[in-house]
């Protein structure tokens, strides 16, 4: 066994982030490594706490230690998403109001007398100027959330959702594997190991 083999096995488990048996790894990597080399690499990684080993009957399953993946603060992402949504809504509303005022100005100018049109023009120009200034202030107030910041948050949000789905899938895979030899109901297993579902804590996985 070489360090290259061990690093290759670890990279595969880290990137996939789901449980696999030795046979799974052997087949998924197109038999690049022999089963004996894979097992020795996994034993080394387990000793180093980079990989966790789960035993279900006669089968052993290996999954990367989740502590090695970066943690994401969901509260921070939700706060920034809410701020972005608020500013976007306000900008959209002010833009619509501005276009409405401009349309009103054109309609009035085409149907009123010259004196009336001039008066309406002054009023509409004041209205447009007021809304334009407000729109400008809103744009400035959103300066702390730049386009790059927004893209970064959205990318991080997608990554977080991906990690959530992966970890939920890992948990479900492990639970399903345990249930094959578990004499009680799944609910009893959850209570026994202290496992809470999304529904238990009132959380819904975003679409």
NORCOR-V243776 format. One record per backbone hydrogen bond with DSSP energy under -0.5 kcal/mol. NH is the residue of the N-H (numbers start at 1). CO is the residue of the C=O. Records with the same first field share a line. If there is no record, write none. Layout:
BEGIN
NH = CO / CO
END
This chain:
BEGIN
6 = 2
7 = 3
8 = 4
9 = 5
10 = 6
11 = 7
12 = 8
13 = 9
14 = 10
15 = 11
16 = 12
17 = 13
20 = 62
25 = 21
26 = 22
27 = 23
28 = 24
29 = 25
30 = 27
31 = 26
32 = 29
38 = 34
39 = 35
40 = 36
41 = 37
42 = 38
43 = 39
44 = 40
45 = 41
46 = 42
47 = 43
48 = 44
49 = 46
50 = 45
51 = 45
52 = 63
54 = 61
56 = 54 / 59
57 = 55
59 = 56
61 = 54
62 = 20
63 = 52
65 = 50
68 = 65
69 = 66
74 = 72
77 = 73
78 = 74
79 = 75
80 = 76
81 = 77
82 = 78
83 = 79
84 = 80
85 = 81
86 = 82
87 = 83
88 = 84
89 = 85
90 = 86
91 = 87
92 = 88
93 = 89
94 = 90
95 = 91
96 = 92
97 = 93
98 = 94
99 = 95
100 = 96
101 = 97
102 = 98
103 = 99
104 = 100
105 = 101
106 = 102
107 = 103
108 = 104
109 = 105
110 = 106
111 = 107 / 108
112 = 108
117 = 113
118 = 114
119 = 115
120 = 116
121 = 117
122 = 118
123 = 119
124 = 120
125 = 121
126 = 122
127 = 123
128 = 124
129 = 125
130 = 126
131 = 127
132 = 128
133 = 129
134 = 130
135 = 131
136 = 132
137 = 133
138 = 134
139 = 135
140 = 136
141 = 137
142 = 138
143 = 140
144 = 141
145 = 142
150 = 146
151 = 147
152 = 148
153 = 149
154 = 150
155 = 151
156 = 152
157 = 153
158 = 154
159 = 155
160 = 156
161 = 157
162 = 158
163 = 159
164 = 160
165 = 161
166 = 162
167 = 163
168 = 164
169 = 165
170 = 166
171 = 167
172 = 168
173 = 169
174 = 170
175 = 171
176 = 172
177 = 173
178 = 174
179 = 175
180 = 176 / 177
181 = 178
182 = 178
189 = 185
190 = 186
191 = 187
192 = 188
193 = 189
194 = 190
195 = 190
201 = 197
202 = 199
203 = 198
END
